[in-house]
Amino acid sequence: MSEAQRPSSLKGLYVITDTTRFVRDELVQAVGEAIAGGAAIVQYRDKSDDVERRRTEAAALSELCRHHHRVFIVNDDVDLAIEVGADGVHLGQDDHELATARAQFQSAGLDAIIGVSCYADHLRAEQAATAGADYLAFGAMFPSPTKPHAPGASGELLAWAAERLGLPVCAIGGITAANVPDLLPYHPDMVAVISAVFAAPDIRSAAAMLHEQIQTIHDPETP
């Protein structure tokens, strides 16, 4: 297991790429700015069928994250994650089965991180934990511009999952610098954002502001 793959690294600001705003070199530059602002985990998410562009972007982001010792996750596509040397994948409700994804990584000789979207579903979270997920994502915590019809999840659900299931927990959905303090009492390990960073006029500053607030969640003594 690489340094990036250690469970202790599943903590902090988790940025998910916005390929509707940035592609190719601009995307890599934008993610570089987010990393400079404090992003600890990067997820490459692109649902298009442009196979060559996706391969090029994912490879470049994988190299960027490796250089900066950040965790790099690919959304859904296990084959792409293996090809570009990502640290793992994130699976949604309509994506690969966790066991199938794990078997693919193991066949390639890789001990990968596999995260699972649990939405606001206790049972799905319990099933994912039993199946061997490495972290669980819950949301939308707030109304989300990316997924406006996503079911709402509560802070109490984050706390329940952390205590009951014992895995790193990620909060996602509509999170901004203005509302992230509302998550503080529930101590999510990771806070995932798209628009709050990549739609900002200054990506680095937006990431830095969120990073500082998330540090307060992890260390209440941080000024």
N, C-alpha and C positions, 0 to 999 in steps of 0.2 A: 504494500500500500504506500503510495507516494505521500509526501508531506501534505499536498493539497487534499488528499482523500481522508485524512484523519478526522474522526468525528468532531474534535474540538474546533475544526475549521468551519463547521456548519453553524456559523453564528455571524450576525451583522447584517449589513445592507446587501440585499439580493436584487440585482437589476436584471430585467428581462428585456431583450432587444426589441426595438420598434422598427421593423423593416418596412413599414409604410412611410416612415420619415427618412430613413437612412439606408443606403445600400452600398456594398463594396467598400471602397476606401473611406467614404464618409461614415459608414457604420463602424469600422474599426477605430476611426478617430474619435467618434462619439463614445464608444465603450472605453477607450483609453482615457478620456476625460472623466468618465464615471469612476474608473479605477483610481485615478489621481485624487478624486474627491473622497474616496474611502470605500467604494464598493468592494465587498469581500467575495461575492459569488456572482457569476455572470451566467445567465441562461440565454442560449441562442434559440429564438423562437421564430420560425418562418414557415407558414403553412402553404406556400406557393409550390408550384410544380416545376420551378426553374432549378433543375437538379445541379447544373454546373455552377450557377451562382451560389446556391446553398453550400455546395462543397467548398468553393473558394472562400466564402465568408467564414464558414465554420472553421476551416483550417487556419485562417488568419487570426481569428479570435482565440482559438486554442493555443496558438503560439504566443499571442499577447498575454493571455492569462498565465501560461506557464512561466513566461519571463518575469511576471510580477507576483508569482506565487499566489495566484487566486484560483479558486475552484471554478471550473468550466463545465457547464451542464448543457446538453442538447435536449431540446424539447422533442419527445416522442421517438425520434429516429435513431434506433439502436445501431443500425449499420453505419450511419454517418458518424455517430459518436465514436465507434470503434475505429473507423477509418481515419479520423482526424486526431485521435488520441485524447478525447475528452475525458473528464473525470467521471462522467456518468450521464444519466438521462433523467428527465422528468416525465411522468406518465399521467395523462388525464383519463377521464372516464371512457373515452372512445379509442384510446391508444392500445399499445401492446399489453398483454397480461404480464404482471410482474415476474412470474416464474419463467415465462418465455424469455423476457429480457435478461433476467439473471443468467439463464442457461447460455444465451448468446455471448454474453461477456465472459463467462467462465470458459466457453469453448475457445475464446480468443486469448485465454490466459490472463484475464483482467478481473480485478476485484473492484468493481465500480460502485459508485454512489447511485442509488435509485430512489428518487423522490416521487411521491404520489399525491395528486390533488384529491382531497377528501371533501371539498366544498363545505357543507354544513352537516355532513352525514356521519354520525357516530359509528354506525355499523361498518361503513366503508373504511373508516379509520382503523377500527379493530381488525378487520380483515387484512388490510394492508400491513399492519404491524405484525400480524401472525405470519403473513407471507414473506416477511423479511425486508420490508421497506427500511430505508436509512433515514428518511425524514418524511414528515407529513405536512401538507399545506392546506390551510383552511381559509375560506373566504367565499363571497366578498365580505370583508370587514365593514366596508362603507360602500355607497353607490359607486359603481365602477364605470368610467367612460369606455373602457376596453370591452367589458362584458356587462352591458347595462341590465341584462335580464338574469344575471347570476343570483342564486339564492343568498340571502344574508346569513352570515355566521357571527356568533357572539364571542366576546372576550372570554366568557365562562367556558366555551368550548375549547379554546386554546389551553386554558388552565387544566381542564379535565384531561385532555389528551396528554399533556406533559406529565401529569401525575399518574394517570392510569396506564398509559402505554409506554412511557419511559423513553420516547424518541425525541430528537430535535423537532421543534414545531415552527412552521413558517406561517406568518400572517400575510394575506394578499388581498387586493381588491380595493380600489379607491383610496389608497393610503397616500397622504400628503404630509408636508411639514407641519401643516396646521392641525391635523388630527392624529398624527402618530403619538403624541403624548397620551391620548386616550387609551392606548394599548399598554402603557407602562405597568398598570397593576397586574397584567396577565403574563408578563415576562416572556413574550415570544423569543425564540432563539434567533429567528431570521425575520426580516421585514422585507417583503418583495414589492417592487414598484416598476411601472413602465413609464407612464406619462409624467409622474412627479419628477422624474429625472430627464427623460429623453424629449419631453415637450417643453422643457425649461429653456429660456434664452441663454442661460449659462449653465451648462450641464455639470461642470465641475463644482460650481458653487452650490447647486441644488443637491448634488450627491453629498457634499461636505456637510450641509445643514442637516440632512437626514441622518448621516453617519453620526454626527454629534448627538442627536436626539436618541438614536438607538443605543449609543454607548451609555446613555443615562439609564436606559432600561436594564442594561447588563450590570451597570455599576452605579447605584444610586448616589454614591459619594462623588461622582464626577461632577465638577462645577458646571 
